[in-house]
Amino acid sequence: MRRAVFLDRDDTLIENGSLPWERVGAPRGDLCDPAWVRLLPGAAEGCRVLAGAGYALVVVTNQGLVARGVGTLEDVERTNRRMVELLREGGVPGLAGIYVCPYHPRGTVAPYNVEHEWRKPAPGMILSAARELDLDVSGSWMVGDSARDVEAGIASGIARERCLLVGPSREIPGLLEAARRIVGS
């Protein structure tokens, strides 16, 4: 079994909160247009550091915009493909997987307008990835920008101290710093 680093997508790997939403043409936070995908500073380098240390990189992302009718699952997949292209251009050898939760209980688009075991803070995406990719959850890490990311990691069996919050106003400003902490531990 391999160890992994589970990564949130928005505001962990790519910009979201800081985008000019009045120009994006979607509700704030609902990024589903690949033209607006921008890696955060240090994201590619952080992924390279983690991959170089032997960690499988797995993205786990809530995308309730599908349930709310803002975009389609295909739009989310196109956005994710653009993120992967930019990571490859940044020297990242690849991701082990991308897991997307399109469900939201307050959505309007069936069948996605329900609560689901994959929706963070539930651990479903992490547990599914661990089974499908033969990953050792207990030796893995979770990196995200919100409490629900940490809660999903803990609920899946990742130790609290291995669940890191990143962001400009946090102790760990970004993925590169998180990667250095993970590899140095």
Backbone hydrogen bonds, N-H to C=O, Kabsch-Sander energy under -0.5 kcal/mol:
donor,donor_aa,acceptor,acceptor_aa,energy
2,R,134,D,-1.8
5,V,56,A,-2.7
6,F,141,W,-3.0
7,L,58,V,-3.2
8,D,143,V,-2.4
11,D,14,I,-3.5
12,T,9,R,-1.5
13,L,9,R,-2.7
14,I,9,R,-2.1
15,E,38,R,-2.7
19,L,16,N,-1.9
21,W,19,L,-1.8
23,R,20,P,-2.4
24,V,20,P,-1.5
25,G,21,W,-1.5
26,A,21,W,-0.6
30,D,27,P,-2.5
31,L,29,G,-1.2
32,C,30,D,-0.7
36,W,33,D,-2.1
37,V,34,P,-1.4
40,L,13,L,-2.7
43,A,40,L,-2.3
46,G,42,G,-2.7
47,C,43,A,-2.3
48,R,44,A,-2.4
49,V,45,E,-2.4
50,L,46,G,-2.3
51,A,47,C,-2.9
52,G,48,R,-2.6
53,A,49,V,-1.1
54,G,51,A,-1.6
55,Y,50,L,-2.2
56,A,3,R,-2.4
58,V,5,V,-2.2
58,V,56,A,-0.6
59,V,97,G,-2.4
60,V,7,L,-2.6
61,T,99,Y,-2.6
63,Q,101,C,-3.6
66,V,63,Q,-1.8
67,A,102,P,-1.0
68,R,64,G,-1.9
69,G,66,V,-1.2
70,V,65,L,-2.2
71,G,65,L,-1.0
76,V,72,T,-1.9
77,E,73,L,-2.5
78,R,74,E,-2.6
79,T,75,D,-2.2
80,N,76,V,-2.6
81,R,77,E,-2.5
82,R,78,R,-2.0
83,M,79,T,-1.9
84,V,80,N,-2.5
85,E,81,R,-2.4
86,L,82,R,-2.4
87,L,83,M,-2.3
88,R,84,V,-2.6
89,E,85,E,-2.6
90,G,86,L,-1.4
91,G,88,R,-2.1
92,V,87,L,-2.6
96,A,57,L,-2.5
97,G,57,L,-1.2
99,Y,59,V,-3.3
101,C,61,T,-2.5
104,H,112,Y,-2.3
107,G,104,H,-2.1
108,T,67,A,-2.6
109,V,67,A,-2.5
110,A,108,T,-0.7
112,Y,109,V,-1.1
114,V,112,Y,-1.2
119,R,116,H,-1.5
120,K,118,W,-0.5
122,A,119,R,-2.4
124,G,117,E,-1.9
127,L,123,P,-2.6
128,S,124,G,-2.6
129,A,125,M,-2.5
130,A,126,I,-2.5
131,R,127,L,-2.1
132,E,128,S,-2.9
133,L,129,A,-2.7
134,D,130,A,-0.7
134,D,131,R,-0.5
135,L,130,A,-2.1
136,D,2,R,-3.6
137,V,135,L,-1.0
139,G,136,D,-0.8
140,S,137,V,-1.9
141,W,4,A,-2.0
142,M,162,R,-2.3
143,V,6,F,-2.9
144,G,164,L,-2.3
149,D,146,S,-1.1
150,V,146,S,-1.3
151,E,147,A,-2.8
152,A,148,R,-2.1
153,G,149,D,-2.1
154,I,150,V,-2.7
155,A,151,E,-2.6
156,S,152,A,-1.4
157,G,153,G,-0.7
157,G,154,I,-1.2
158,I,153,G,-2.5
162,R,159,A,-2.3
163,C,160,R,-1.9
164,L,142,M,-3.0
164,L,162,R,-0.6
166,V,144,G,-2.5
167,G,172,I,-1.6
170,R,167,G,-2.1
172,I,165,L,-0.5
178,A,174,G,-2.0
179,A,175,L,-3.1
180,R,176,L,-2.2
181,R,177,E,-1.9
182,I,178,A,-2.6
183,V,179,A,-2.8
184,G,180,R,-1.9
185,S,181,R,-0.6
185,S,182,I,-0.9
